[in-house]
Each structure stands twice: as C-alpha cells, then as structure tokens.
Amino acid sequence: MNILVLNCGSSSLKYQVIEICSEKILAKGICDRINLGDSFFIQKTFDNREIKKELKIKNHEQAIDLIIKYLLDKDYGVLNKIEEINAIGHRVLHGGSYFDKPVLIDDRVKIVIKDCFVLGPLHNPNNLAGIEACEKLFSSNIKQVAVFDTAFHQTMQRKVFSYALPYELCKKKSIRRYGFHGTSHEYIANRTCKILNNNNLKIISCHLGNGSSICAIEKLKCIDTTMGMTPIEGLPMGTRCGDIDPGILFFLAKKENMNLDEIDNILNKSSGMLGISGISSDFRDLENEAKKNNKRAKLALEIFCYRTAKYIGAYTVCLGGIDVIVFTAGVGENSTTTRKKICEYLDFAGVKINQEKNNLRGKEVMFSTDESTVKLLVIPTNEELMIARKTKMIINNLRK
C-alpha cells in the first residue's frame, strides 16, 4: 500500500510517498515559498535521484499538481500511474477537543477543521486547502485521512488542560490547553519504548526546533505538554515568545498604543530567539554568533536552555519520577551544545552525559553514561511515518 503524506504549511508543502507495508520511503520532497514569487521544488527518491526546480507556485493546489507530475515523471518519478497512490494522510494542526484519533475525511470533518481556524489560524486554513486540492486532483476513490497534532494530548486530565479563567466562558468558547507536535511526541514515545523494550516508561520528550514543545509521557500516554490553546505557550521558540505575563499585553496596548494585530505579530513573529538576539530565529546562526561572544545571542541560548531544563524539572514532578529524556527535531537532534547545557542544569538529579556520544548529530543514540540516573536519548523524529501508519490503520478498518 502506497500512502502519500502531505504536510501543508502557510507557504510550504512537505510530502512523502511511503510503501507502508515495508515502511520504505519511495520519494520525499518540498514545495517551498508558495505564493511568495521565488518558489522552489525539491524531490528525492529512494534510489538517490534528485530534482530541484525554481518556479512560481501560486497555491497548494498547484503545488500538489506539481508533486503528482514528478511522482509520475519517467526520469525522476517512482510511480507508473496515479492509481498507485492508495490513500492520502494529511497532517492537520488543530482538531480542538473533537478528535482524539485520526479520522477519515468527510464533509463533517472539513467543517470541524474550518471551525478550528480561529484556534490554528496559521495552519488549519492551509491544511484544509491541501485536502480540498486533493479532492480535485485525485479520484474520489482515494480515501483521505486527517491526523491531528492535538489528538495525542487528549489524554491530559482536566486539572492539566484547564485554565484558571471563568469556567462557563472556557466551556462556551472551548478555551483550554490542547498541545501540539503530538504526532512527533507519539512517535518518540513509541520508538523509545521499543529501543528500551519497556512500554511502562516515564518519558520526557523534548521536541526542540524553530517551534518547540516538551511532553510528559507515561505508559505511552500524554500526561502534560508545554503548548496550550495555541502554539505560543510554553518554551521560547524561533519567533514565538512562549510563557509571558499576560499583563504585558495590556501594557503594550496602553503604553505603546498597539492594536491586537500588532501584538499578535510581536508574540508570534518577532519574539523568541529572534526577539532576544536581534539576529536570527535560527539556532545555528545564534550558536555561531555566541562563539564570537555576541552577548545577546548568548543570552537567547541561555534563556532557551534554562527554560527547557525548568520544564523538565516540573515534568519530573508531574510524572512522579523520570526514566528517560529524549531530544528530537532540528535543534534537539543536531545541537550538541544545547543538549549539553540543558543536561548540565540537571546534574543535581544525577543526569550524566557521555560527551563523545553527545557529539553525534542527527542520529539515534543513547548519550547518558552508565552512572546516570536517567537515560538520555537522541531520536530523529518521523512524523510522516506516524501519519502513514495511522492512515493505514484507518484504511484497513474500512476494509473489515
């Protein structure tokens, strides 16, 4: 069974074609900078063929049409006909409190995705655009499945997901903590338990990148996570502020005469690592500047590592102990200095790193010492494979 996995962002579309029985990636690629004038397309295949093109891509429908074209291309493709795609799995950011598992997409599901635009304004509209584009470009026989970032976190208890706001207001407007990166955290939890041959582990999963979140997991279920009703809450990120005093918003409105759109832009696009450093939202740029003794770059990295370690400490309380800390995503998988600094904060708890193993980048590795009270792992995340597995499950259930 060949499954096309689509991840539609605001100006990008990442994709993979996975032969799910063997879990072999046949092709993967990206259409980037959609509708920004200088778009580009990249596709790589399992046998190391690669194509790169610079061209104008106006919308997600045109991007998917381009993907189909090159999946079928006689020189760069991996399929002989479009019917070799058996199902399509979509990453959807926000499913509200409606969905705690993947679902077959129908008109009702599309309405819910649209209802959640207000909760995921940067992602849900584009997720729906990808779904509707596939409805136009593929046969109606091709089933589509929605896999929600928020679904894995639906096991959080009410005391965890509730905000201390007027109860009736929260109930009426669905104001609560939802959490994100759920597909990544779920993959990490499953992979960790497989590596250690134990499904009863207390795991803290650190998805650290331009968007960052931490998840406390026990027996493969989410107990708590850092992101909230929106992806702003929690850790400081590339351009998002993370946890702040809400009173700051009123201060900006009153003292700086800022309107809601201006404040929203600051919280989402001008804060985090970019806002602190004044240089970049990219951790690689900050690490390079920190080596040159740039004080603001160093401060940004110090704040990020401190806040991450603080949340790990808090989640140790939530779990009543900890067996494993796992680092994943762009920064978690590749920044050896960030991992080292975070773990140094946890030295008092018996966390010890093997520096030689920690120096590995982008590879699955256990980098704790034998004396460490907590196992430390790096596991590259694979959200696309998780989406494909869930899509297969839904399709197989239909056939029963």
N, C-alpha and C positions, 0 to 999 in steps of 0.2 A: 504494500500500500504506500503510495507516494502522497505526502502531505505538504502543501505549500503553507508556510508560516509567514504571516505578514505582521509587521510592527510599524504602524503608521504614526509618525510624529508630526509636529507642526510644519516642518519644512524638510522632512526626510521620510524615506520608506525603506526599512531594512527587511530582508527576506531570506528564507532558506527553503530548499526543497529537500525533504528528508524521507528516505525509504525507511519507514518506521519499524518494519519487522526486524531489520538488521541495525536500525538506528544509524544508518550511513547517510552523511550529508552529500547529496549529489551536486548541489550548487548553492551558493550564497552570494549575497550582494547588497548593494545600497543604491537608491536614487536619492541624492542629497541636494540641498539648497533648492528645493521645489518652489517654483514661482518667485525666485529671487534673481532671475536673469542669468546667473552663471552656474546653472545646474550641472551635475555630472553623474554618470552611471558607472558602476563597477560590478563585475560579476566574476567569481572564481568557481571553478569546478573541482570535483574530487580528483581528477587526473591532472591538476595544476595548469589547466588552460585559464587564461585571464583576458578580460576585455575591459578597457577603460574608454569612456566617451565623455566629451564635454558638449553639452547641448542644452537647449531650453526645454524645461519640463514645467508645464503650466499648473498642473494639478495632480492629485493622486490617481485619478482615472488614467491619465496619460502615462503616469509612472508605471502602473500595473500593466498597461498595454505594452509598454517597453519591456518589462520583465518577461511577459509571455513571448514576445518576439525573440528575445535572446535565449530563453529556455528552449525554444524550438529551432534556433539557428543551426545550420548544418556544420558550421565551423566551431561555434562556441557553446552550443546548447547541449542538453542532457536528455531531452525528450524528443520522441518522433512525432507525437501529436498531443494536443492539449488534453485529450481524454485520459492521458496517463496521470494527470493530477486527479486523485481520488477524493480529496477533501481539502478544505482551507481552514486553518486555525488563525484566529485574529487575537492579538494582544489588545485588550481594552483596559484603559486605566481604571475607570471608576464604575462600579456596579452598585454603589450605595449599599443599603442593607438588604437589597433584593436578592442578591445571588451569593451563595457560599460555595458554589462549584461551577464548573464550565457548563455552558448550555448550547443547545442547537439554536442557531439564529432564526428567528421568525419575526413577524411584524410586532409582536408584543415585546420581544427583546430589544428591537430597534427603538421602540418608544421609550423604554426604560433608559437605554443608553443616551437618548436625547434628553430625557428628564434630568439626567446627571450632568448635562453640560455645565450647569451652574457650579457643580462640585469639582469638575475637571475641565475648566474652560480652555486649557492649552492642548488637551489631548483627546477628550471624548469626541469633539466635532470631527477631528481627523480620523479617529478610529471608525466612526460611522461612515465617513466619506470613503474609506477603504472598503468597507462592507458593501456599500451601495455600488461602488465601481465594479466589484467582483460580480454583483448581480447582473450588471450589464454585459460584462465581458466573458463570463463563463456560462455554461449550460445550467439550467435550473436543476438539473440532476446532481450537480456538485453541491454537497452539503457544506455549510459554513458553521464554524463553532466559535463562540466567544469565550475567551479565557481572561478573567478579570484579575487585575493586580490586587484588588481589595479582598478577594474571596478567601485567601489563606488566613486572613486576620479575623474572620468572622467567629473564631473560637474564643476571642477575648471575652472575659466576663464583663458584666455591666459596670462593676466598680472600676474597671480598667478603661472602658471606652467612653464613659460618661464625662461630660464637662460640668463644672460647678456653676451652671447658669440656670435660669428659671426652667424647671422641669417641663412644664407644658409647652414653652417656646421650643425647647430642644426636640420634644416629641412631634410638634406640629411641623417643624422645618427640617427634621432629620439631621439635627446638629449633634454630631458625635465624632469620636475618633474612628477612622476607617483603616488607616495604614496603607502603605504602598510597597512596591517591589516584592509583592507576595509570591509571585512565580519564582523569582530568584531565591528568596529565603526558603521556599519549599524545596526547590532543587538542592540547595545547600544542605538542608536538614536530612533529606533522603540520602544524599551522597555521603555525608558524614557518618550516618548510621551504618551504611554499607561498608565504608572503609574500616570502621571500628567494630563491625559485626555486633552492633548493640542498638536496638530500637528504643531503649529507655533512657537515652542520654538527655542531660540538661545542657543545651547548646545556646551560645550567644553568637548569632550570625551578623557579621559586620559588612554590609554592602556599602562600600566606600568609593565614591566617584564624584562626578560633577553633581549628581544627585546622590545623597547618602541617607541610609537608614540602618538602624540596628533592630534586631528582633530577638526576643527571648523565647526559646522553644523548648518544650518538654514533651517527651514521647511523641515527637513529630507534630505537635500542635502548637500554634502561636499562643503565647501567654500575654505578651505585651510587645509593642513596637513604637518607634520614636515618632514617625509621621502621624498626622492627625486627621482632621476633616479634610485637609488639603495637604499637599506635599511640602508646605512651608515649615510645618512644625518639626522640632527635633534638632538634629545637628546643623551647624552652619555648613553650607554647601558651596558649589561653584559661584552661584549668583544669588542663592536664597539665604535669608538671614537665619533661619532656624528659630529656636526659642528666644523670644524677647518679651519685655514687659509691655502688655497691650496699651498701657498708658502712654507709651511713646507715640502711638498713632494719633491720639488726641493732641499731644504736644505739637506734632508736625502740622496737624490741621490748623491749630490755633496760632502757633508762633511763626510758622513758615507759610501759612495760607495755602497749604496743599489740598487738592481735591482727592477723591477716592482713587481715581485712575493714576494720579501721580504717586500716591502712597503705595498702591498695588505694584507699580513699576519698580519702586525702590525695594520693596520686600522680595520680589521675585527675580528682578533682573539686574539690580545694581548693588546688591549686598553680598554677604558671604565672603568668600576668598577675594573676589574682585573688589568688593567694597572696602575691605580692611587693607588690602595691599595697594590698591590703586594701580595695579599692574596687569593682572590677568585672573581669569577664573580657572585656568589650567594649573594643576598642581605641579606639573613638570616645569612650567615657567617659574613658579614660586620657589621650587627647590633649587633651580639654577641661580635665581637672584639671592636666595638665602646663603648660598655658598660664597657670594660676593659681599656678604654681610649687610644686605639690604634689610633694614630694621622692620619695615612694615611687612615684607614678605615673610620674615622670621616670625613676626607676631601672628600673622594669619595661620601659619602652620602650627604654631604653639597652641593657639586657641582651638584649632580643629582637633589636635591630638588630646588636649586636656578634656574637651567636652566629650569626645569619644570614650576616653577612659572613665569619665564620670558616669556616663550611661552604662558602661559595662559593670561598674560597681553597683549601680542601682539595680540592674537586672539580675545581679547575683543575689540580691535580697528577694526580688520577685520570684526567682526560681528556688530559693532556699538552698543555694549552692550552685556549683558550676562544674561541668566536666570538660567542656571544650569551648574554645573561642575560635571562630572561623573568619578569615578575611577573604573578601571576594570583590568583584567589579574592578574598574580601571585602576583606582588607587590602591585598593586592598590587595589586588593581585600583583601589582608592579612596583609600588613604592616601598622599598625595603626600609628606608629611613622612617617613614610614617609608622609602619608596623613596629619598628624598634622603639620609637618614642612612646607609643601607646602602651606597649608591654612594660616599659620601664616604670610607668605610673603604677603598675600592678605588681611590682616586685615584692611589696609588703605582704601580698597574698600568696607568695610562693610561685609566681609566674616567672619562669626562666626560659630564655631563648637560646637556641643554638645559632650563633651568628653566621656560621658558614652556610647552614641550610636556609636561613632567613635571606641570604643574599640572592637566592634564586628568584627569578621574575616570571610571572605568568604561567607557573607550573604547579601541579598538585604536589604539595609537600607538607610533612609534619616538621615544624621547626622548633618545637619545645625540646628541652633537654630531658634526660631520664629522671632528673631530680624535680622537675617542675610538677607542681600540684595540679596544674591544668594543662591539658593538651592544646597545642596551638597548631592550626592548620591553615594552609592557603589552598583554596579550591576555586579554580576558574568557574564562574557561573555559566549556565547554559539554559537561559530562559526559553530559547526557541525549541530545544529538545523537550522541555517540560510542556510547552504548548502543544507540540506534536503528539506527545504521549496522551495528553488529555483529550485531544481531538480524536485520536484513535479509539479511546475508551468510549466516547460518545457515539461514534460511528458504529462500533461493534455492538453497543447496546441497541442501536436501531435495528440491527440485523437479526437480533434474537427473536 
